[in-house]
Amino acid sequence: MSLRSANIERIDGGFFDVLVVGAGINGAVSAAALAGRGASVALVDRGDFGAFTSQESSNLVWGGFKYLENYELPLVFGLCRSRNRLMKAYPDNIKEIGFLAALSKDAPYAPWFAGLGATAYWGIGLFGTKRPRLFDAEAVKDEEPAIDTRDVRGAIQYQDAYLVDNDSRFVFSFVRSALEAGAAVANYVEVVSARRVGDRWVVTLRDTDSGAEITTSARVLVNAAGPFADGLNEAWGVATEHRIVYSKGIHLVVPRLTTTRHDRVLAFFDDTGRLFYVIPMGRRSVIGTTDTRVESPYTEVTDEDREFLLEQINARLDLPRPLTTDDIIAERCGVRPLVVTRGTGDQNEADWTSLSRKHEIERDDHEAVVSVLGGKLTDCLNVGEEVCHEVAALGIPLEKDHGTWYGEPAAQTRAEFYRQARLMRLDALRTKPDTEPLTDRLWRRYGRRAFDLLEAIRADPAMGEDVMGSADYLRAELYTAAEAEMVVTLDDFMRRRSKIDLVVPDDEIEGSEGLNEVARILFGDEAERRLADYRAGKDAERRSASR
């Protein structure tokens, strides 16, 4: 029986303290925190773990430097503290990174004034990063020759952090944490109906992959449905003081743009006065993001979106040739669920673009529902702790929080892994240029489970081979994903458990001899069907992009 089937069987007919609906960052961290403090927890999502909003982020873990413009000091302080905690708890997954912000003559702030803001930001962040730096135009060109400095007055560099791997994989680390603490978790399981019966909720669920329906019960429901939270509360008869509005943001993944270093974010003000970035992603660069008000959580990248970002970056970088749509390797597009007070009318444009990514957590004592509204990846630990507080207030007994539900394994465990990897000359298996050492990559992605990968490679050297050429994924990793990562569709693996779809062009993927092997390892007898579904999805994306 697969891990997913075993968990669905546990959920079917079960009675839990808490059922968490939605397995984006808010739901995953809530399940991990609750299970880590002794609650019996079930976690379901109608899609994949870390899909939809959580797979479309900037991969940044930041304190909200731009929120200083609106004097949201408590929010910035809280985000910076959370950023510092995440960097300490995940030293191999979340790294400090510099943001080099070039300030043109049309930028809203002079370099000296931006430098004051960066210094204040550093202080509000309790000096948890390297200090900010100030550059004149000549020094900016020395720091990064790719920047066109003809119209640049100077620059500041302030510090924040970023995810080395993709956002969805980080979300999945909390799903794994919940599993290890005893939670029952399942992706592609949707809520059909929920009704309050006595002291519990009775919930009918459907496995969207097989179509089978199951029933489960829970004392408390946690609504972590992200952009769909309002609709879910309406179906449950729950009223909240806040509601969600949507802002669409896109990113374009292109070949590497920086010329000297690829461990720094470049920041610019676009023609509307809004910050946008060039963010490193392995051997690629990510340009984004935009901010467009939309009425639906379902969005797509338009020609206007692409043209806007390409125009903005071409005007600010000194490139051998201008970027065109032919340079786009992948696109990210999603909505930010922004929180406003219920009853608030339409925001004017100035108010709209100044809305922050704060979160609100509300508790309905009568219905025994906790709703998580808004938020962002940086604030995830705070969300987990606050959800636990509200669930406890509903009468669910929780153990003391020892912080065991998050973070990487202990330093001694890491040292032992690196010792074993060194003895077996693991890094010597790689000969590709511009790729990180295997030891670093396997430890970051798998933690304690990376020891099993070492054992598999020792037993069979073929397990240490890449299966898709430039995708940089070992055969042993595929078997681990098939066994332990609840991969239901090929897109789950290509887009979320890995970031292959984000950094490898489609023609290289389709032309890879290893794609069939990937499907066979992941799905066995169902490989052909899953591969056909994946290709059909890719065809649909291409048709949408060409409209």
DONUMAR-429519 format. One record per residue (C-alpha): x, y, z. Coordinates in steps of 0.001 Angstrom, whole numbers, plus 524288, in hexadecimal, padded with zeros to 5 digits. Layout:
<pts>
XYZ
...
</pts>
This chain:
<pts>
800008000080000
8054980D737FC69
807B4817C2806C2
7FC8081FE380177
7F2F6814618016E
7F6CD810FB80F50
7F40B81EE0813BB
7E6EE81F7780CDB
7E368812C8813A1
7E6F481907820AF
7DE89824DC81DC1
7D2DD81CA581978
7CA4A81A8682552
7D4018212D82E4A
7D11C82AB18393A
7DB238358383AC8
7DD338410A843AA
7DF5E849B9837C4
7DCEB848BF82935
7E5148529D82199
7DFAF855D481425
7E9B885B4680AC0
7F7F185710809CB
7FEA0863628054C
808618698F80E91
7FDE786D7781884
7F78D8600F818FA
8044D8587A818E6
80A3086071823F0
7FD8385FAB82BC8
7FD2B850D882A98
80B8D84FAE82E3E
80A2B8588C83A15
7FDD1851F383F15
802D28441D83D0E
80FD4847DA8430A
8089B84C0D84F4D
8012783F68850B5
7F445841DA849C0
7EE9983781840B8
7EE6D83E248337A
7E9B683B81825B9
7EE248442F81A7B
7E7E48441380CF9
7E8B684C2D800A0
7E0A984B117F444
7ED2E84CDF7EC7B
7FB50849E97EF70
802FE84E1A7FB5E
8089985BAB7F964
8013A85DE67ECBD
7F9B3869D07E80D
7FDEC876107EF95
8091B86F8B7F6D9
80FED86B697EA55
80FF7878FE7E465
817EC880AE7EE44
8246F8885D7EC27
82BC587E4C7F473
82F5B889907FD67
82F438895480C33
82F0A8979B80F56
82ABE8A123819A8
823348AA3B810C3
82C928B57280E29
8226F8BC028057E
8188D8BC45810B3
820D98C6DC81718
81B138D02080CF8
80DFD8CF1881403
814128CF168219E
80F4F8C14A82481
81A0C8BFAE82E9A
813AF8B4F8836E5
811688ACC182AA6
81F798AE9682618
8249F8AB5C833A6
81CA289ED48343E
820B489AA88268E
82F0A89D6982945
82E928956E835BF
8283688A4082E5C
8327588B7A82394
83D5288AB182DB9
8372A87EB2833FF
835D6877EE826E8
8440687AAD8233A
84864874F583039
83F6B8691082F63
8421E8662A820F6
8505886A2C81EB0
851D4861A681284
8449C864DB80C8C
843588735880F91
84F3487BBB80CFC
851D8889F980F66
852CE89189802B1
855C089F7A7FEDA
84BE08A80A7F7A5
853338B1C17EF1B
849628BC817EC24
84D978C57D7E114
8476D8D2F97E22C
8459B8DAA17D5B0
842D48E91E7D490
834568E5BB7D3B3
8345E8DD127DFD2
82B9B8E2067EACF
8370C8E2AF7F466
844C88E8237F3FB
84F9E8DE767F77B
852BA8E52B8045B
8447F8E4B180892
843118D67D80459
84F718D3CD80C0F
849048D96081842
83D588D083815DC
8462F8C4BE81407
84D318C7D2820BF
8402E8C905827CD
83C048BC14821C0
848798B5B9826A0
845C88BAC583453
837718B6C183439
83C438A9468304E
8444E8A8EC83CD7
850F48A94A834E9
84E7B89B32830DD
8555589CFA823B9
861698A3A481E66
860DA8B26981EC0
85BDF8BA16812E5
8652D8C09A80958
864748CCEE80106
86A5E8CE1D7F35B
86C638D9207E9B9
869938D6DF7DB4F
8778D8D30F7D801
878098C9247E302
86B068C3637DE84
871178C03B7D146
87C9C8B9D27D7FC
873958B1D77E09D
86B0A8AD057D55C
86EFB8B0717C770
861D58AB7D7C26F
85B2A8B7937C809
859D48C2F47BE8B
85E998CE377C6F1
85D018D95C7BD2E
851188DE397C4A7
854C68D8F97D21D
857C78E26D7DD3F
85C5E8D7D07E689
857B88CBB77ED93
855A28C57C7FAA8
857818B7667FE5B
84F4E8B23580973
84E568A43C80E1B
8432D89A8080EAE
8426688BEE80B90
83DB98828880124
83A62874497FF15
8452286CF37F826
83B70862D07F323
82D87865947EEF8
8227886A497F782
819E785E327F5EA
824A9855407FAA5
825FE85D9C806CC
8175985C4580909
818CB84D9A8078A
822F084D7D81269
818108518081BD1
80F46846E681643
81A1C83D218191F
81B7D842B1826C8
80CE1840E382915
80DBF832E082417
8193282FBE82CEF
811988351D83880
8062D82BEB8359B
7FD308341C82D09
7F57282DE082203
7F795835AD81587
7F28C8343B807AF
7F33E83C567FB5B
7E8C383C407F0C4
7DE0B83A9F7FAEA
7D341844CB7FA8F
7C88B8486880415
7BB378449B7FEB7
7B32F8489E80A8A
7B4BB84B82818F7
7AA6784C2182379
7AAD084E72831FF
7A586842C4839A5
7A5EE844478485C
7B3DC8471B84CA0
7BA32843E583FAC
7BA99846958313F
7B70D83B708281B
7BDC483D8981B11
7BBEB8368180E32
7C83083659805DB
7CAF0831FA7F7FC
7D79082C797F2AA
7D83B8344D7E615
7E1BC82A9C7E010
7D96181E767E1D8
7CBFD824BB7E3EF
7C9C881D127F08F
7C2B6823E67FBC2
7C62F8226780A1C
7C15282830816DB
7C8DF82D4E82262
7C61E834E782EDC
7CD1C83F6883688
7CA92847DE8425A
7D05B853F783BD6
7D20C8584B82DBE
7DD3D8610582952
7DA3F8685481CCD
7E76686A5B81627
7E22886ADA8084D
7E9B987721804A7
7E2B087E9E7F9D8
7D6FA875857FB60
7D552877AE80A0A
7C980880AF808DD
7C1E6877168007C
7C4D486BE3809AD
7C045873AD81575
7B3CF8774780E6B
7B11D868ED80BC2
7B360865D681A27
7AAE48710281F09
7B6568781F82526
7B70F8870882550
7C3F388E60826A7
7C79189C858290B
7D12189C4781DB8
7D08A897EB80FAA
7D9F48952B80489
7DCBB89D587F879
7E5E4899437ED92
7F23D89EDC7E7D0
7F85C897EB7DC2A
8070E896DC7DB57
80F638908D7D0DB
81D9788C7C7CF63
8254A889247C33B
8304D87F247C411
83B448822B7BA76
8499F87E907B89E
852DE884447C2A5
853D78930D7C14B
85E35896A27CB55
86C52896E17C6DA
8748D896FC7D340
86CE2890727DE27
860AD888407DE85
85E81888FA7ED1E
857D68962D7ED9C
84A9D89BEB7E9FF
84A428A7D47E13C
83F5C8B1717E46E
839CF8BC707DC2A
82E488C5B27DC4A
825BF8C3777D05C
81F018CE3D7C8C0
8138F8CDFC7D242
81C798D0247DE07
81B668C22C7E2D4
827128B9A87E655
829FA8ADD17DDFD
8353A8A4547DE86
83EBF89B6C7D78A
83FC888F9E7E075
8497B8845C7DF3C
843E2876C07DD2B
84EE086D257DB35
8546C86FBC7CDA8
848C58786F7CA3C
843C4885F67CD82
835D0889237D163
83010896657CDCC
8245E89B537D550
81AF989E437DA8F
80F428A60D7D5CC
803A18AABE7DDC1
7F6778AA6E7D6E2
7E9378AAA67DD4F
7E0CA89F3D7D904
7D38889A057DD02
7D64E88B787DB90
7E0DC882E47E1A3
7E27B87C1D7D47F
7EC47883CD7CC76
7F5AE8827D7C12D
8010688A177BB8F
7FCA9893387B0AF
8044F899027A56A
803658A61A7AC54
809818A0327B8A0
814E789A897B10F
817308A6DB7A937
816DD8AF587B562
821138A79B7BCE6
829E98A5D77B11C
8291E8B44E7ADFF
82C498B7F27BC10
8380C8AF047BD50
83D828B21A7AFD1
83D578C0857B36A
8451F8BE197BFDA
84F308B3EB7BC09
85A928B5087B2B6
858A38A8307AB71
85F8A8A30479F3C
852158A331798F1
8447C8A67679E16
83CB089B7C7A428
8311C896B579C32
8264F88CF279E81
82EFD882AD7982F
837DD883947A418
82D0E87FF87AD9E
82F71872567B30B
823C3872017BC3F
8197B87AD07C21B
8139087BEA7CF99
8065F882217D1A3
7FDEC882817DDC2
7F5EF88B007E6BD
7F97D890CB7F3C3
7EE1B88F217FD47
7EDCA89C948039C
7E5EF89F3580FD6
7DC598AA7B81136
7D1D08AD2F81B34
7C4BE8A79E81711
7BBCA8B2668126E
7C71F8BA1580CC6
7C3668BFA57FFA5
7CBA88BF8F7F374
7D96A8C4697F5EF
7DE7F8CF757EDAB
7EAFE8CC777E628
7F3FD8D2A37F044
7EDEE8CAF17FB54
7EDF48BEA07F31A
7FC728BE4D7F04F
7FFC58C17B7FE75
7F8978B5D980440
802218AD6080BCB
8034589EAD80D11
7FF0B89E7281B46
7F6DE8932B8202C
7EAF48925B828E3
7E6C88866683090
7D8BA885EF83536
7D1E287C4883E35
7C37F878F483DDB
7C0828735384B4F
7B2C886EF5847DA
7B69A8678683B87
7C426863748405B
7CB0D8689A8343B
7D80A86FB08335A
7DA098779D826E1
7E76B87B8A821C5
7E659887318189D
7F18488CF1810C1
7FFA588B94814B4
80C1E887C480DC2
8170B87DE680E83
81FA38867E81727
8154F886D2821D4
812C88782F82215
818188751882FA3
80FC087FDD83586
803D387A4E82E98
8066C86CB38340E
807B1871BD841DC
7FBAE87A6E840FD
7F34E86F7B83B85
7F76E866FA846F9
7F35D871C385058
7E5DA872C984A4C
7E3E48641284993
7E791862E2857E9
7DD8F86D7185B08
7D35086483854DF
7D63C85A1A85EF8
7E0268518F857EE
7EAF584E34861B0
7F890850B885C47
805E084D6B861AE
8100E857DB86466
8166585D2785814
8249885889857D7
826A485CED849CA
828BC84F1E844CD
81EEE85095839A4
827AD858EC83127
835E985A5782D7F
840EA8522A82805
8473D846C982F47
851AC8496183986
85F4484DD6835A9
86511840DE83A47
85C1E83962830FC
860248424D825D8
86E8A8406D828FE
86D0A831AA828B2
866508323481B7B
8711883A9E815E2
87B4B8316181B99
875078258D81527
8734C82CCB80844
88191830DE80870
886418230680B17
87EAA81DAF7FF79
883198291D7F6D2
8751282CE07F3D3
8785D839FA7EDBA
881928336B7E416
8759C82D9C7DD5B
872CC83B0A7D774
87A6E840917CC0B
870E484B107C75C
875338593E7C84F
86D87863427D03C
866AF859257D8BE
867438586E7E76D
86DB984CE37EE55
864F2840FF7EFAC
8676B840A27FE44
8619584E2680014
855F084B647F764
8521C83E497FD30
853488430880B29
84B5584F3E80882
84070847F68019E
83F6483BE680A18
8459083E1A81769
8461D8314F81EF0
84075829E581359
84CC582D5D80BBE
853B48224E812F3
84ACD818BC80BCC
84F1481EBC7FEF0
85D4C81C8080267
85A4980E4F80574
8530C80C947F89A
85E94812377F0F5
86826809817F845
860007FD977F501
85E27801497E6BA
866B280BCF7E04D
85C1080DA47D5E7
853E78141D7E08B
85DAA81F557E060
85B668225E7D207
8533D82DA87CCE9
84718828D07C5F1
84386834F27BE25
8502083B557B9D7
84F76849CF7BD44
84498847927C72A
84EAA8439E7D17E
846CD839127D849
84CA082C307DC92
8460D81F437DA34
8463881CE97E8ED
83E868297F7EAEC
833F8824AF7E1B9
8321F818427E994
8316B8205A7F608
827138291F7EFF5
81F3081D487EB8B
81F7E8173A7F908
81EA7822AB80257
819D782F167FBA4
80BDF82BDA7F789
80DD582F307E934
800C082D677E247
80344834667D55E
80FCF836907CDDF
80DC9845287CFC7
80E9A842F97DE8C
81C8483E6E7DCCF
820E98471F7D197
81B5A853B57D73E
81A7C852217E602
822D0847387EBD1
82D4A84C0A7E278
82E7E858767DA7C
831EA851C77CDA3
826978581B7C65B
82B2B865727CAEA
83963864A67C6BA
839C285B317BB37
833BB85F247AE1D
8283D856F07A993
82F3D8523079D6C
83A6684CD47A5AF
830BA845D47AE81
829088400C7A356
8357C83C4979C4C
83B65835C27A833
83C94827157A78A
83AF4826F67B63A
82D0882C547B6A5
8272E81EEC7B432
82FBA8191D7BED3
82B77823D27C83E
81D34820627C5BA
81FF6811D87C6E9
826EF8134F7D3FF
81C7781C2A7D980
81054815487D480
8139C8076F7D057
80881801B17C84E
801C980EF77C782
80DA4815A17C16D
807EF817297B3D7
7FB3481D2F7B8CB
8022E826B07C1C4
80BAD82A547B708
8007C82CCD7AD85
7F99B8355F7B7A2
8061783D2F7B9B7
8081783F597AB34
7F9E58434A7A97A
7FBA784D5B7B434
807D0852A37AD9E
80095853AF7A0AE
7F5AE85B387A772
7FFA28649D7AD5C
805BA8671E7A019
7F883869A8799DB
7F51A873267A4BB
8021287A4B7A348
8005787BA279499
7F2C28818C79542
</pts>
